[in-house]
């Protein structure tokens, strides 16, 4: 059964940070938090245009905002089972 991660871009004074919301009941197969965050990020940018997405967030969001991009469901081996992603308008 895959785990579903929420993803977004958090706006600070100096940068745009990619954020991953981790489910509280995550599969024990995910042993390295840095690795699953990397896999989630790769899955997102394979499906969304990174440059266009970040440009839109920078133009429309305020400092302190987190702009949601949707969700990605992954197995612990990194297989993407489904996603509900969209670039912000």
Order of alpha helices (4+ residues) and beta strands (2+ residues): beta-beta-alpha-alpha-beta-beta
